[in-house]
Amino acid sequence: MKQRHISATALVLAVTTSAWAAGIEPYPNAVQAESASITTREQVVAELREAQRLGQMTSGEAGYPRATFGDEFGSTSTLGDSRQLRARIHAETIEAARLGLLGSGEGSPPIATAEQEKLITVAGNHAVDDFQSAQRTLRTAGK
């Protein structure tokens, strides 16, 4: 039994060592490090400014326009001031909770009717209006 183990080990070593006979070569070649760029930082900044000037730079993922939110009730707004967005979301969440639309657990979530969605949107719009009027008041008080 012991001789079989020794013979099997010798056979495995003989087969595997021949694979290393040619030496270690990196595979695939694409894994090898590329040479460093010879472009200077100033050149890169100049190229960036030129692309921005020509309108070739996109914002967002894959060149999509800035995200907007809204619906058929006319509450479309481009994401802007985070405080304004936070006020809108807070008011809409409170309204949805008042209407019993915030589900919990693993059951089916409640689905809002068109009228309920309109009420939620109106609450968000009121919050944005209140926020904007407060901002105007602060600006005029500061003058």
C-alpha distance (Angstrom), angle and dihedral (degrees) to the residues before:
residue distance angle dihedral
M1 . . .
K2 3.79 . .
Q3 3.79 91.6 .
R4 3.83 90.7 53.8
H5 3.81 90.7 55.4
I6 3.78 92.0 48.9
S7 3.81 91.6 47.6
A8 3.82 92.4 47.5
T9 3.81 91.5 48.6
A10 3.80 91.5 49.1
L11 3.80 90.9 49.3
V12 3.82 92.7 50.0
L13 3.80 91.5 48.3
A14 3.81 91.7 48.5
V15 3.80 91.9 51.8
T16 3.81 97.0 43.9
T17 3.80 97.8 44.0
S18 3.78 91.2 58.8
A19 3.78 88.6 61.7
W20 3.81 89.7 60.7
A21 3.81 94.6 45.6
A22 3.80 94.3 95.2
G23 3.80 92.0 52.3
I24 3.78 130.3 -115.8
E25 3.77 115.0 -53.9
P26 3.80 123.2 -178.1
Y27 3.76 113.0 -110.3
P28 2.94 125.7 -130.9
N29 3.76 104.6 22.3
A30 3.80 90.5 -137.8
V31 3.80 88.8 70.7
Q32 3.78 91.6 67.4
A33 3.79 114.8 103.3
E34 3.78 116.3 -97.6
S35 3.76 121.3 -128.1
A36 3.79 117.4 -95.3
S37 3.79 118.2 -91.7
I38 3.78 117.2 -102.2
T39 3.82 92.8 -152.5
T40 3.79 111.6 112.4
R41 3.78 124.8 -132.8
E42 3.80 90.7 -111.6
Q43 3.81 90.9 55.1
V44 3.80 91.5 50.5
V45 3.82 91.7 49.2
A46 3.81 90.4 48.4
E47 3.82 91.2 50.2
L48 3.80 90.3 49.0
R49 3.81 93.0 50.7
E50 3.81 91.1 47.6
A51 3.82 91.6 50.7
Q52 3.81 90.1 48.8
R53 3.80 90.8 49.1
L54 3.81 91.0 51.7
G55 3.81 92.3 47.0
Q56 3.79 93.7 -116.2
M57 3.80 94.7 128.3
T58 3.77 116.6 91.2
S59 3.75 127.1 -157.5
G60 3.74 122.5 -142.9
E61 3.73 129.5 23.0
A62 3.81 118.4 -33.8
G63 3.79 92.2 -13.1
Y64 3.79 96.1 -64.3
P65 3.80 115.6 152.7
R66 3.79 120.1 -103.0
A67 3.76 113.9 -69.3
T68 3.77 118.0 -95.7
F69 3.74 129.4 -171.7
G70 3.75 130.0 -157.0
D71 3.74 143.1 92.5
E72 3.78 144.5 -133.7
F73 3.81 91.1 -59.6
G74 3.79 92.4 74.3
S75 3.79 100.4 -105.6
T76 3.79 95.3 129.8
S77 3.78 112.7 145.3
T78 3.78 133.3 164.5
L79 3.76 113.8 -121.5
G80 3.76 106.0 -98.7
D81 3.78 131.4 133.7
S82 3.79 107.6 31.3
R83 3.82 91.4 -147.9
Q84 3.80 90.1 56.5
L85 3.81 91.5 48.2
R86 3.80 90.4 47.7
A87 3.82 90.8 52.2
R88 3.82 90.5 50.3
I89 3.79 94.1 49.0
H90 3.80 92.1 45.6
A91 3.81 92.5 51.9
E92 3.81 92.9 45.1
T93 3.80 91.2 49.3
I94 3.80 92.2 50.4
E95 3.81 90.6 49.1
A96 3.81 91.7 48.4
A97 3.80 89.5 50.6
R98 3.81 90.6 49.1
L99 3.80 88.8 53.3
G100 3.82 91.3 48.6
L101 3.79 94.9 -114.7
L102 3.80 99.1 128.1
G103 3.77 105.9 96.4
S104 3.76 127.6 -168.1
G105 3.75 134.7 -166.2
E106 3.77 127.9 27.3
G107 3.78 98.3 -55.2
S108 3.76 124.9 108.1
P109 3.79 110.6 -69.9
P110 3.79 116.3 -117.9
I111 3.79 113.7 -100.7
A112 3.78 118.6 -138.7
T113 3.78 120.9 -129.4
A114 3.79 120.2 -130.8
E115 3.81 89.9 -101.0
Q116 3.81 91.6 51.7
E117 3.80 91.4 48.6
K118 3.79 88.8 51.9
L119 3.82 90.9 51.4
I120 3.80 90.6 50.2
T121 3.81 91.3 49.4
V122 3.80 91.9 48.5
A123 3.82 89.9 51.8
G124 3.80 90.1 52.1
N125 3.80 92.0 47.9
H126 3.83 90.9 50.5
A127 3.80 89.8 51.6
V128 3.81 91.5 51.6
D129 3.81 91.1 47.4
D130 3.81 90.5 49.9
F131 3.80 90.6 48.2
Q132 3.80 92.8 49.7
S133 3.81 93.2 47.6
A134 3.81 89.8 49.8
Q135 3.81 89.3 51.2
R136 3.83 90.8 50.4
T137 3.80 90.3 49.1
L138 3.79 91.3 51.3
R139 3.80 91.6 48.8
T140 3.80 93.7 49.9
A141 3.82 91.9 44.7
G142 3.79 89.7 53.2
K143 3.83 93.7 55.5
